[in-house]
Amino acid sequence: KAQCFINIGELFLAEANYKESALSFNNANKFIEDLGEIEEKAIILHNIGIVHKRQNEFTKAESFVNEALVINSKLKIYKEMASNNYTLASIFSKKKDYPAALIYIKEALNLDKKVENSSGIAKDLYAFGLIYQYLGSFDKAYIYFKKCILIYETMNLSNEVIKTLIKL
């Protein structure tokens, strides 16, 4: 039942229906709250963090994602830890705290490399490019976007290649 509510919450999140999304995640949490620190708990916390990020409630978002990161670290779920760090980088980027964003995206990239998550690596490289672009370091941004394109080409993701080429 918890997984069903998580899936429904993610659907509402994709549709930018934040009220229903948060309600679904809270309902999911009710089914697992007595189970302690489990993977599903971290997923729920991460998703609630994303809801707050999308509503520009960055302090709340950071708190929830950090809580998810603690659980994922204890459970050694590296792919999810990478996702948590990626989201934290996004939060700090939205707050225009680019030095902090760089720290988190670097950790996300290291974790995605550890588990050979090609899609995650490409997204991390793209995020690096964006952050350096915001900082006005266009030469560094170019390098990261170019690396990102190489991965997307290998994965035959032409839409992502085109999106990244536009950034170049």
N, C-alpha and C positions, 0 to 999 in steps of 0.2 A: 504493500500500500504506500509506503514511504517513497519507493521508486516511482510509482505512478504520479504522486504529487510533485516529485522533483521534475519529472518529464512535463507535466502540465505547467509547472512554474516556468520552465525553460521556454515552452511555447509562448506563454504570455510575455515573457521577457523579450523574445524575438519580435513580438508584435508591439513592443513598447507599452504594454499594459502593466505598469509597475505595481499598481495596487493589487491586482489579481495575482501577479507573479509573487509578490511578497506573501500574500495570503496562502498561496499554494506551498511555498517553501516553509512557512510556519506550520502548516498542517503536516507536511512531511516530517518536520522536526518532532512533532508530538509522538509519532510512531517509534522514534529511535532515541528519544532523550534519555531513556534509562539504560541504554546500551553502552554509554561511555564514548570514548574517542574512537570512532570508527570512520571508515572512508566516506560513507554517506553523509555523516555529520559535517565533514570538511567540505563536501560538495555543496551542501545546503548553505553553509556559512559563506563560502566563496560566491555563490549565486546571489545571496542577499547583499553581499558587498558590491556586486555588479549593479544590482538594482539601485543602491545608494549612489554609486558612481554616476550612473546615467541620469540621476536626479541632482547631480552636482553637490551631493552631500559627502564631500571627500573625507572628512574625519571619520564619519560612520563607516564609509566604505573601507577605508584603511584598517579600521579596527576589526571588521568582520573577516577581511581577507587575511590579516595577520593571524587571527585565531585559526583560520583554516590551514594556514602555513604551519603553525605549531603542530597541529594534528598530523598533517601529511609528513612533517619531518620526523615525528615520533614513529610513524608507520613506515617510513622510508619509501614513500610513493613519489619517486623523483619526477615523473611526468606531471603530476598534479602540483608538486612544489614549483616546477617550472611555470606552470599556468598561474599559480599564485604570485610569483615574482613578476611575471609579465603584466598581470593586472595591477600590481603595485607600481610598476614602472609607468603604466598608463595613468594611474591616479596622480602620481607626482608630476607627470608631463602636463596633465590638465591643470595642475596647480602652478605650472611654470617653474617647478623646482627641478630643472634639468639635470643638475649634478646627482641628485638622489635617483632620478629616473634612470640615469646611466648605470648606477650601481645595481639597481634591481634588474634591468634588462641584461646586464652582463651575467648575473647569477642565473637568470632564466635561460640564457644561451648555454651556459656551462652545463646546466641540468638537462636541457634538451639534447645536447651533444652526448651526455653520459648515457642516455637511453636511446640514442640514435633516432630521435624523433624529427624526421626531415621536415615535416610540415611546421612543427614548432620552431625549428632552427630558422626556416625561411621567414616566419613571422617575426622572430626576434631580430633578425638582420634588417628586416623592413623597419621595425621600430627603432633600431639604432639609427637608420637613415633619417627617419623623421625627427628624432631628437637632435641629431647633428644639424639637420636643416633648420630647426627652430633656433639653434644656437648660432646659426650663420656660418657654420663650418661645412661649406658646400663640398669641399674636396673629400672630407670624411664621409659625408652623406652619400656622395657618388659611389664611393668604394663599397659601402654597405648595400646600397640598392643594387649594384652590379652583382655582388655575391648572391643576393637574394634571387635575382633573375636566373642565375645559373642553377640554383636548386629548383626553382619552379619549372625551368625548362626540362630538367631531368625527370621531374614528376609529371610532365606533360600537362601542366596547368596553365594553358595559354591565357585565360582571363587574368590570372594573377601576374603573368609576365607582362601583359599589356598595362595593367594597373601600375606596375612598378616602372615600366618604361616611361610612362607619363610623368612619374616623379623625377626620372633622370632628366 
